[in-house]
Amino acid sequence: MSETPTQYQLESEWITAEGIPGVRYRFSDMVRIKSGEYLGQPAEVITLLSIDPEPAFGVVQPFVLFPQHDLESAGTTAGRKLILHKPGEKPGVL
């Protein structure tokens, strides 16, 4: 990558089997945070943000459990509609 790549180009190359030389972590790798407020906590790599001057990643905490009554809707992200099916019922083709 000789010129500054777009985010799309960067991530497109990052997810290939060859990856990007010098980039240690891949999508969905589990890592442990080594500094700051979250020191010692595990996280999951979800994006490669840049490679210059060194690779920088976006990470999320891997799992948090909440009962339904402690959650509320904040909208949708993919425009999908929830369709409930009875146990064992196969979803139909839309």
Jmol script that loads the backbone (N, CA, C; Angstrom):
load data "model"
ATOM      1  N   MET A   1       0.835  -1.178   0.000  1.00  0.00           N
ATOM      2  CA  MET A   1       0.000   0.000   0.000  1.00  0.00           C
ATOM      3  C   MET A   1       0.876   1.236   0.000  1.00  0.00           C
ATOM      4  N   SER A   2       1.184   1.755  -1.148  1.00  0.00           N
ATOM      5  CA  SER A   2       2.074   2.897  -1.244  1.00  0.00           C
ATOM      6  C   SER A   2       1.356   4.214  -0.979  1.00  0.00           C
ATOM      7  N   GLU A   3       0.128   4.394  -1.455  1.00  0.00           N
ATOM      8  CA  GLU A   3      -0.606   5.619  -1.179  1.00  0.00           C
ATOM      9  C   GLU A   3      -1.566   5.361  -0.016  1.00  0.00           C
ATOM     10  N   THR A   4      -2.121   6.413   0.563  1.00  0.00           N
ATOM     11  CA  THR A   4      -3.041   6.255   1.680  1.00  0.00           C
ATOM     12  C   THR A   4      -4.317   5.580   1.189  1.00  0.00           C
ATOM     13  N   PRO A   5      -4.610   4.392   1.711  1.00  0.00           N
ATOM     14  CA  PRO A   5      -5.794   3.661   1.250  1.00  0.00           C
ATOM     15  C   PRO A   5      -7.063   4.216   1.904  1.00  0.00           C
ATOM     16  N   THR A   6      -8.197   3.993   1.238  1.00  0.00           N
ATOM     17  CA  THR A   6      -9.482   4.318   1.858  1.00  0.00           C
ATOM     18  C   THR A   6      -9.748   3.262   2.933  1.00  0.00           C
ATOM     19  N   GLN A   7     -10.697   3.528   3.812  1.00  0.00           N
ATOM     20  CA  GLN A   7     -11.050   2.549   4.842  1.00  0.00           C
ATOM     21  C   GLN A   7     -11.508   1.244   4.196  1.00  0.00           C
ATOM     22  N   TYR A   8     -12.263   1.349   3.122  1.00  0.00           N
ATOM     23  CA  TYR A   8     -12.736   0.162   2.415  1.00  0.00           C
ATOM     24  C   TYR A   8     -11.556  -0.655   1.874  1.00  0.00           C
ATOM     25  N   GLN A   9     -10.599   0.011   1.236  1.00  0.00           N
ATOM     26  CA  GLN A   9      -9.430  -0.689   0.687  1.00  0.00           C
ATOM     27  C   GLN A   9      -8.619  -1.348   1.795  1.00  0.00           C
ATOM     28  N   LEU A  10      -8.453  -0.624   2.894  1.00  0.00           N
ATOM     29  CA  LEU A  10      -7.684  -1.138   4.023  1.00  0.00           C
ATOM     30  C   LEU A  10      -8.317  -2.410   4.571  1.00  0.00           C
ATOM     31  N   GLU A  11      -9.598  -2.356   4.848  1.00  0.00           N
ATOM     32  CA  GLU A  11     -10.270  -3.524   5.416  1.00  0.00           C
ATOM     33  C   GLU A  11     -10.411  -4.651   4.402  1.00  0.00           C
ATOM     34  N   SER A  12     -10.570  -4.320   3.127  1.00  0.00           N
ATOM     35  CA  SER A  12     -10.657  -5.356   2.091  1.00  0.00           C
ATOM     36  C   SER A  12      -9.377  -6.173   2.031  1.00  0.00           C
ATOM     37  N   GLU A  13      -8.239  -5.524   2.143  1.00  0.00           N
ATOM     38  CA  GLU A  13      -6.966  -6.238   2.141  1.00  0.00           C
ATOM     39  C   GLU A  13      -6.747  -6.971   3.465  1.00  0.00           C
ATOM     40  N   TRP A  14      -7.155  -6.362   4.557  1.00  0.00           N
ATOM     41  CA  TRP A  14      -6.971  -6.928   5.903  1.00  0.00           C
ATOM     42  C   TRP A  14      -7.672  -8.271   6.063  1.00  0.00           C
ATOM     43  N   ILE A  15      -8.854  -8.426   5.432  1.00  0.00           N
ATOM     44  CA  ILE A  15      -9.615  -9.662   5.626  1.00  0.00           C
ATOM     45  C   ILE A  15      -9.223 -10.778   4.665  1.00  0.00           C
ATOM     46  N   THR A  16      -8.292 -10.529   3.756  1.00  0.00           N
ATOM     47  CA  THR A  16      -7.848 -11.592   2.852  1.00  0.00           C
ATOM     48  C   THR A  16      -7.017 -12.612   3.610  1.00  0.00           C
ATOM     49  N   ALA A  17      -6.824 -13.767   3.021  1.00  0.00           N
ATOM     50  CA  ALA A  17      -6.014 -14.812   3.656  1.00  0.00           C
ATOM     51  C   ALA A  17      -4.589 -14.334   3.914  1.00  0.00           C
ATOM     52  N   GLU A  18      -4.061 -13.502   3.011  1.00  0.00           N
ATOM     53  CA  GLU A  18      -2.687 -13.012   3.161  1.00  0.00           C
ATOM     54  C   GLU A  18      -2.589 -11.920   4.213  1.00  0.00           C
ATOM     55  N   GLY A  19      -3.665 -11.162   4.425  1.00  0.00           N
ATOM     56  CA  GLY A  19      -3.654 -10.066   5.382  1.00  0.00           C
ATOM     57  C   GLY A  19      -2.736  -8.942   4.923  1.00  0.00           C
ATOM     58  N   ILE A  20      -2.281  -8.138   5.876  1.00  0.00           N
ATOM     59  CA  ILE A  20      -1.389  -7.019   5.597  1.00  0.00           C
ATOM     60  C   ILE A  20      -0.113  -7.233   6.399  1.00  0.00           C
ATOM     61  N   PRO A  21       1.062  -7.228   5.754  1.00  0.00           N
ATOM     62  CA  PRO A  21       2.316  -7.427   6.492  1.00  0.00           C
ATOM     63  C   PRO A  21       2.444  -6.421   7.638  1.00  0.00           C
ATOM     64  N   GLY A  22       2.833  -6.923   8.797  1.00  0.00           N
ATOM     65  CA  GLY A  22       3.034  -6.077   9.967  1.00  0.00           C
ATOM     66  C   GLY A  22       1.784  -5.876  10.813  1.00  0.00           C
ATOM     67  N   VAL A  23       0.625  -6.323  10.320  1.00  0.00           N
ATOM     68  CA  VAL A  23      -0.614  -6.214  11.090  1.00  0.00           C
ATOM     69  C   VAL A  23      -0.835  -7.544  11.796  1.00  0.00           C
ATOM     70  N   ARG A  24      -0.679  -7.527  13.101  1.00  0.00           N
ATOM     71  CA  ARG A  24      -0.666  -8.754  13.906  1.00  0.00           C
ATOM     72  C   ARG A  24      -2.051  -9.358  14.119  1.00  0.00           C
ATOM     73  N   TYR A  25      -3.079  -8.527  14.299  1.00  0.00           N
ATOM     74  CA  TYR A  25      -4.394  -9.049  14.668  1.00  0.00           C
ATOM     75  C   TYR A  25      -5.359  -9.029  13.486  1.00  0.00           C
ATOM     76  N   ARG A  26      -6.248  -9.993  13.480  1.00  0.00           N
ATOM     77  CA  ARG A  26      -7.232 -10.151  12.410  1.00  0.00           C
ATOM     78  C   ARG A  26      -8.630  -9.945  12.966  1.00  0.00           C
ATOM     79  N   PHE A  27      -9.606  -9.797  12.072  1.00  0.00           N
ATOM     80  CA  PHE A  27     -11.002  -9.652  12.474  1.00  0.00           C
ATOM     81  C   PHE A  27     -11.406 -10.796  13.391  1.00  0.00           C
ATOM     82  N   SER A  28     -12.053 -10.460  14.490  1.00  0.00           N
ATOM     83  CA  SER A  28     -12.598 -11.408  15.461  1.00  0.00           C
ATOM     84  C   SER A  28     -11.547 -12.019  16.380  1.00  0.00           C
ATOM     85  N   ASP A  29     -10.275 -11.621  16.269  1.00  0.00           N
ATOM     86  CA  ASP A  29      -9.263 -12.100  17.213  1.00  0.00           C
ATOM     87  C   ASP A  29      -9.594 -11.593  18.610  1.00  0.00           C
ATOM     88  N   MET A  30      -9.353 -12.408  19.602  1.00  0.00           N
ATOM     89  CA  MET A  30      -9.501 -11.987  20.996  1.00  0.00           C
ATOM     90  C   MET A  30      -8.159 -11.422  21.451  1.00  0.00           C
ATOM     91  N   VAL A  31      -8.204 -10.273  22.103  1.00  0.00           N
ATOM     92  CA  VAL A  31      -6.997  -9.607  22.590  1.00  0.00           C
ATOM     93  C   VAL A  31      -7.208  -9.212  24.047  1.00  0.00           C
ATOM     94  N   ARG A  32      -6.113  -8.905  24.735  1.00  0.00           N
ATOM     95  CA  ARG A  32      -6.182  -8.385  26.094  1.00  0.00           C
ATOM     96  C   ARG A  32      -5.628  -6.970  26.057  1.00  0.00           C
ATOM     97  N   ILE A  33      -6.346  -6.034  26.646  1.00  0.00           N
ATOM     98  CA  ILE A  33      -5.951  -4.628  26.634  1.00  0.00           C
ATOM     99  C   ILE A  33      -4.800  -4.419  27.613  1.00  0.00           C
ATOM    100  N   LYS A  34      -3.735  -3.746  27.145  1.00  0.00           N
ATOM    101  CA  LYS A  34      -2.515  -3.598  27.942  1.00  0.00           C
ATOM    102  C   LYS A  34      -2.327  -2.224  28.586  1.00  0.00           C
ATOM    103  N   SER A  35      -3.276  -1.296  28.404  1.00  0.00           N
ATOM    104  CA  SER A  35      -3.113   0.020  29.010  1.00  0.00           C
ATOM    105  C   SER A  35      -4.456   0.708  29.179  1.00  0.00           C
ATOM    106  N   GLY A  36      -4.466   1.791  29.939  1.00  0.00           N
ATOM    107  CA  GLY A  36      -5.655   2.612  30.074  1.00  0.00           C
ATOM    108  C   GLY A  36      -6.715   2.066  30.999  1.00  0.00           C
ATOM    109  N   GLU A  37      -7.887   2.627  30.877  1.00  0.00           N
ATOM    110  CA  GLU A  37      -9.018   2.325  31.753  1.00  0.00           C
ATOM    111  C   GLU A  37      -9.421   0.850  31.738  1.00  0.00           C
ATOM    112  N   TYR A  38      -9.210   0.179  30.608  1.00  0.00           N
ATOM    113  CA  TYR A  38      -9.643  -1.208  30.466  1.00  0.00           C
ATOM    114  C   TYR A  38      -8.491  -2.204  30.606  1.00  0.00           C
ATOM    115  N   LEU A  39      -7.417  -1.799  31.236  1.00  0.00           N
ATOM    116  CA  LEU A  39      -6.225  -2.623  31.443  1.00  0.00           C
ATOM    117  C   LEU A  39      -6.587  -4.044  31.897  1.00  0.00           C
ATOM    118  N   GLY A  40      -6.061  -5.025  31.162  1.00  0.00           N
ATOM    119  CA  GLY A  40      -6.244  -6.424  31.516  1.00  0.00           C
ATOM    120  C   GLY A  40      -7.536  -7.050  31.040  1.00  0.00           C
ATOM    121  N   GLN A  41      -8.449  -6.276  30.477  1.00  0.00           N
ATOM    122  CA  GLN A  41      -9.729  -6.827  30.046  1.00  0.00           C
ATOM    123  C   GLN A  41      -9.639  -7.408  28.638  1.00  0.00           C
ATOM    124  N   PRO A  42     -10.368  -8.498  28.408  1.00  0.00           N
ATOM    125  CA  PRO A  42     -10.394  -9.078  27.059  1.00  0.00           C
ATOM    126  C   PRO A  42     -11.300  -8.265  26.152  1.00  0.00           C
ATOM    127  N   ALA A  43     -11.019  -8.313  24.861  1.00  0.00           N
ATOM    128  CA  ALA A  43     -11.835  -7.621  23.868  1.00  0.00           C
ATOM    129  C   ALA A  43     -11.724  -8.367  22.547  1.00  0.00           C
ATOM    130  N   GLU A  44     -12.630  -8.065  21.633  1.00  0.00           N
ATOM    131  CA  GLU A  44     -12.630  -8.677  20.304  1.00  0.00           C
ATOM    132  C   GLU A  44     -12.319  -7.612  19.262  1.00  0.00           C
ATOM    133  N   VAL A  45     -11.383  -7.914  18.365  1.00  0.00           N
ATOM    134  CA  VAL A  45     -11.018  -6.985  17.288  1.00  0.00           C
ATOM    135  C   VAL A  45     -12.137  -6.985  16.256  1.00  0.00           C
ATOM    136  N   ILE A  46     -12.656  -5.776  15.941  1.00  0.00           N
ATOM    137  CA  ILE A  46     -13.742  -5.709  14.956  1.00  0.00           C
ATOM    138  C   ILE A  46     -13.397  -4.875  13.740  1.00  0.00           C
ATOM    139  N   THR A  47     -12.349  -4.054  13.806  1.00  0.00           N
ATOM    140  CA  THR A  47     -11.977  -3.269  12.630  1.00  0.00           C
ATOM    141  C   THR A  47     -10.522  -2.833  12.706  1.00  0.00           C
ATOM    142  N   LEU A  48      -9.912  -2.684  11.543  1.00  0.00           N
ATOM    143  CA  LEU A  48      -8.582  -2.102  11.409  1.00  0.00           C
ATOM    144  C   LEU A  48      -8.800  -0.673  10.959  1.00  0.00           C
ATOM    145  N   LEU A  49      -8.394   0.295  11.790  1.00  0.00           N
ATOM    146  CA  LEU A  49      -8.661   1.705  11.505  1.00  0.00           C
ATOM    147  C   LEU A  49      -7.562   2.377  10.710  1.00  0.00           C
ATOM    148  N   SER A  50      -6.315   1.992  10.948  1.00  0.00           N
ATOM    149  CA  SER A  50      -5.195   2.581  10.209  1.00  0.00           C
ATOM    150  C   SER A  50      -3.980   1.676  10.352  1.00  0.00           C
ATOM    151  N   ILE A  51      -2.980   1.921   9.500  1.00  0.00           N
ATOM    152  CA  ILE A  51      -1.730   1.160   9.614  1.00  0.00           C
ATOM    153  C   ILE A  51      -0.525   2.073   9.798  1.00  0.00           C
ATOM    154  N   ASP A  52      -0.752   3.402   9.783  1.00  0.00           N
ATOM    155  CA  ASP A  52       0.355   4.346   9.874  1.00  0.00           C
ATOM    156  C   ASP A  52       0.107   5.331  11.007  1.00  0.00           C
ATOM    157  N   PRO A  53       0.967   5.498  11.975  1.00  0.00           N
ATOM    158  CA  PRO A  53       2.343   5.024  12.019  1.00  0.00           C
ATOM    159  C   PRO A  53       2.470   3.571  12.487  1.00  0.00           C
ATOM    160  N   GLU A  54       1.397   3.038  13.129  1.00  0.00           N
ATOM    161  CA  GLU A  54       1.345   1.621  13.463  1.00  0.00           C
ATOM    162  C   GLU A  54      -0.110   1.189  13.385  1.00  0.00           C
ATOM    163  N   PRO A  55      -0.376  -0.117  13.237  1.00  0.00           N
ATOM    164  CA  PRO A  55      -1.762  -0.558  13.138  1.00  0.00           C
ATOM    165  C   PRO A  55      -2.577  -0.123  14.360  1.00  0.00           C
ATOM    166  N   ALA A  56      -3.794   0.362  14.117  1.00  0.00           N
ATOM    167  CA  ALA A  56      -4.725   0.752  15.172  1.00  0.00           C
ATOM    168  C   ALA A  56      -6.044   0.040  14.908  1.00  0.00           C
ATOM    169  N   PHE A  57      -6.620  -0.525  15.963  1.00  0.00           N
ATOM    170  CA  PHE A  57      -7.806  -1.365  15.833  1.00  0.00           C
ATOM    171  C   PHE A  57      -8.972  -0.827  16.647  1.00  0.00           C
ATOM    172  N   GLY A  58     -10.176  -1.129  16.208  1.00  0.00           N
ATOM    173  CA  GLY A  58     -11.377  -0.935  17.003  1.00  0.00           C
ATOM    174  C   GLY A  58     -11.708  -2.267  17.642  1.00  0.00           C
ATOM    175  N   VAL A  59     -11.965  -2.252  18.944  1.00  0.00           N
ATOM    176  CA  VAL A  59     -12.281  -3.492  19.665  1.00  0.00           C
ATOM    177  C   VAL A  59     -13.549  -3.298  20.488  1.00  0.00           C
ATOM    178  N   VAL A  60     -14.189  -4.397  20.835  1.00  0.00           N
ATOM    179  CA  VAL A  60     -15.367  -4.382  21.704  1.00  0.00           C
ATOM    180  C   VAL A  60     -15.193  -5.449  22.778  1.00  0.00           C
ATOM    181  N   GLN A  61     -15.875  -5.228  23.892  1.00  0.00           N
ATOM    182  CA  GLN A  61     -15.907  -6.261  24.916  1.00  0.00           C
ATOM    183  C   GLN A  61     -16.657  -7.442  24.321  1.00  0.00           C
ATOM    184  N   PRO A  62     -16.175  -8.667  24.551  1.00  0.00           N
ATOM    185  CA  PRO A  62     -16.739  -9.792  23.825  1.00  0.00           C
ATOM    186  C   PRO A  62     -18.155 -10.200  24.211  1.00  0.00           C
ATOM    187  N   PHE A  63     -18.565 -10.034  25.486  1.00  0.00           N
ATOM    188  CA  PHE A  63     -19.873 -10.579  25.840  1.00  0.00           C
ATOM    189  C   PHE A  63     -20.340  -9.984  27.155  1.00  0.00           C
ATOM    190  N   VAL A  64     -21.553  -9.512  27.173  1.00  0.00           N
ATOM    191  CA  VAL A  64     -22.182  -9.023  28.390  1.00  0.00           C
ATOM    192  C   VAL A  64     -23.591  -9.587  28.417  1.00  0.00           C
ATOM    193  N   LEU A  65     -24.002 -10.130  29.555  1.00  0.00           N
ATOM    194  CA  LEU A  65     -25.305 -10.774  29.682  1.00  0.00           C
ATOM    195  C   LEU A  65     -26.265  -9.848  30.418  1.00  0.00           C
ATOM    196  N   PHE A  66     -27.431  -9.593  29.813  1.00  0.00           N
ATOM    197  CA  PHE A  66     -28.476  -8.789  30.435  1.00  0.00           C
ATOM    198  C   PHE A  66     -29.806  -9.498  30.277  1.00  0.00           C
ATOM    199  N   PRO A  67     -30.630  -9.542  31.335  1.00  0.00           N
ATOM    200  CA  PRO A  67     -31.985 -10.059  31.152  1.00  0.00           C
ATOM    201  C   PRO A  67     -32.798  -9.063  30.321  1.00  0.00           C
ATOM    202  N   GLN A  68     -33.798  -9.552  29.635  1.00  0.00           N
ATOM    203  CA  GLN A  68     -34.583  -8.721  28.727  1.00  0.00           C
ATOM    204  C   GLN A  68     -35.147  -7.479  29.412  1.00  0.00           C
ATOM    205  N   HIS A  69     -35.575  -7.616  30.683  1.00  0.00           N
ATOM    206  CA  HIS A  69     -36.200  -6.476  31.348  1.00  0.00           C
ATOM    207  C   HIS A  69     -35.212  -5.331  31.613  1.00  0.00           C
ATOM    208  N   ASP A  70     -33.920  -5.582  31.461  1.00  0.00           N
ATOM    209  CA  ASP A  70     -32.917  -4.533  31.639  1.00  0.00           C
ATOM    210  C   ASP A  70     -32.513  -3.880  30.312  1.00  0.00           C
ATOM    211  N   LEU A  71     -33.208  -4.213  29.232  1.00  0.00           N
ATOM    212  CA  LEU A  71     -32.905  -3.663  27.916  1.00  0.00           C
ATOM    213  C   LEU A  71     -34.121  -2.952  27.346  1.00  0.00           C
ATOM    214  N   GLU A  72     -33.872  -1.988  26.469  1.00  0.00           N
ATOM    215  CA  GLU A  72     -34.956  -1.344  25.733  1.00  0.00           C
ATOM    216  C   GLU A  72     -34.490  -1.080  24.318  1.00  0.00           C
ATOM    217  N   SER A  73     -35.415  -0.994  23.398  1.00  0.00           N
ATOM    218  CA  SER A  73     -35.086  -0.775  22.000  1.00  0.00           C
ATOM    219  C   SER A  73     -34.455   0.593  21.806  1.00  0.00           C
ATOM    220  N   ALA A  74     -33.450   0.640  20.952  1.00  0.00           N
ATOM    221  CA  ALA A  74     -32.808   1.897  20.593  1.00  0.00           C
ATOM    222  C   ALA A  74     -32.834   2.069  19.084  1.00  0.00           C
ATOM    223  N   GLY A  75     -33.717   1.365  18.419  1.00  0.00           N
ATOM    224  CA  GLY A  75     -33.815   1.429  16.969  1.00  0.00           C
ATOM    225  C   GLY A  75     -33.194   0.218  16.331  1.00  0.00           C
ATOM    226  N   THR A  76     -33.140   0.223  15.018  1.00  0.00           N
ATOM    227  CA  THR A  76     -32.557  -0.889  14.283  1.00  0.00           C
ATOM    228  C   THR A  76     -31.320  -0.414  13.548  1.00  0.00           C
ATOM    229  N   THR A  77     -30.471  -1.361  13.167  1.00  0.00           N
ATOM    230  CA  THR A  77     -29.268  -1.004  12.436  1.00  0.00           C
ATOM    231  C   THR A  77     -29.276  -1.507  11.012  1.00  0.00           C
ATOM    232  N   ALA A  78     -30.075  -2.516  10.724  1.00  0.00           N
ATOM    233  CA  ALA A  78     -30.026  -3.096   9.388  1.00  0.00           C
ATOM    234  C   ALA A  78     -31.355  -3.030   8.653  1.00  0.00           C
ATOM    235  N   GLY A  79     -32.347  -2.394   9.237  1.00  0.00           N
ATOM    236  CA  GLY A  79     -33.634  -2.294   8.571  1.00  0.00           C
ATOM    237  C   GLY A  79     -34.373  -3.609   8.485  1.00  0.00           C
ATOM    238  N   ARG A  80     -33.979  -4.553   9.316  1.00  0.00           N
ATOM    239  CA  ARG A  80     -34.640  -5.854   9.284  1.00  0.00           C
ATOM    240  C   ARG A  80     -35.871  -5.840  10.167  1.00  0.00           C
ATOM    241  N   LYS A  81     -36.828  -6.708   9.866  1.00  0.00           N
ATOM    242  CA  LYS A  81     -38.047  -6.829  10.641  1.00  0.00           C
ATOM    243  C   LYS A  81     -38.006  -8.178  11.360  1.00  0.00           C
ATOM    244  N   LEU A  82     -38.312  -8.161  12.654  1.00  0.00           N
ATOM    245  CA  LEU A  82     -38.307  -9.385  13.441  1.00  0.00           C
ATOM    246  C   LEU A  82     -39.578 -10.170  13.156  1.00  0.00           C
ATOM    247  N   ILE A  83     -39.419 -11.428  12.764  1.00  0.00           N
ATOM    248  CA  ILE A  83     -40.553 -12.311  12.517  1.00  0.00           C
ATOM    249  C   ILE A  83     -40.425 -13.479  13.476  1.00  0.00           C
ATOM    250  N   LEU A  84     -41.397 -13.618  14.371  1.00  0.00           N
ATOM    251  CA  LEU A  84     -41.368 -14.697  15.345  1.00  0.00           C
ATOM    252  C   LEU A  84     -41.908 -15.978  14.730  1.00  0.00           C
ATOM    253  N   HIS A  85     -41.231 -17.097  15.009  1.00  0.00           N
ATOM    254  CA  HIS A  85     -41.653 -18.411  14.543  1.00  0.00           C
ATOM    255  C   HIS A  85     -41.827 -19.310  15.741  1.00  0.00           C
ATOM    256  N   LYS A  86     -42.730 -20.256  15.632  1.00  0.00           N
ATOM    257  CA  LYS A  86     -42.913 -21.238  16.688  1.00  0.00           C
ATOM    258  C   LYS A  86     -41.697 -22.158  16.705  1.00  0.00           C
ATOM    259  N   PRO A  87     -41.355 -22.749  17.874  1.00  0.00           N
ATOM    260  CA  PRO A  87     -40.232 -23.676  17.924  1.00  0.00           C
ATOM    261  C   PRO A  87     -40.378 -24.777  16.887  1.00  0.00           C
ATOM    262  N   GLY A  88     -39.349 -25.024  16.152  1.00  0.00           N
ATOM    263  CA  GLY A  88     -39.332 -26.065  15.118  1.00  0.00           C
ATOM    264  C   GLY A  88     -39.859 -25.617  13.779  1.00  0.00           C
ATOM    265  N   GLU A  89     -40.521 -24.467  13.725  1.00  0.00           N
ATOM    266  CA  GLU A  89     -41.046 -23.932  12.473  1.00  0.00           C
ATOM    267  C   GLU A  89     -39.924 -23.310  11.654  1.00  0.00           C
ATOM    268  N   LYS A  90     -39.818 -23.695  10.391  1.00  0.00           N
ATOM    269  CA  LYS A  90     -38.776 -23.150   9.538  1.00  0.00           C
ATOM    270  C   LYS A  90     -39.242 -21.840   8.909  1.00  0.00           C
ATOM    271  N   PRO A  91     -38.340 -20.849   8.859  1.00  0.00           N
ATOM    272  CA  PRO A  91     -38.728 -19.589   8.229  1.00  0.00           C
ATOM    273  C   PRO A  91     -38.994 -19.773   6.743  1.00  0.00           C
ATOM    274  N   GLY A  92     -39.981 -19.069   6.238  1.00  0.00           N
ATOM    275  CA  GLY A  92     -40.307 -19.116   4.814  1.00  0.00           C
ATOM    276  C   GLY A  92     -39.400 -18.187   4.037  1.00  0.00           C
ATOM    277  N   VAL A  93     -39.396 -18.357   2.735  1.00  0.00           N
ATOM    278  CA  VAL A  93     -38.613 -17.488   1.876  1.00  0.00           C
ATOM    279  C   VAL A  93     -39.429 -16.265   1.552  1.00  0.00           C
ATOM    280  N   LEU A  94     -38.830 -15.082   1.738  1.00  0.00           N
ATOM    281  CA  LEU A  94     -39.559 -13.832   1.465  1.00  0.00           C
ATOM    282  C   LEU A  94     -39.480 -13.471   0.011  1.00  0.00           C
TER     283      LEU A  94
END
end "model"
wireframe off; spacefill off
backbone 0.3
color backbone group
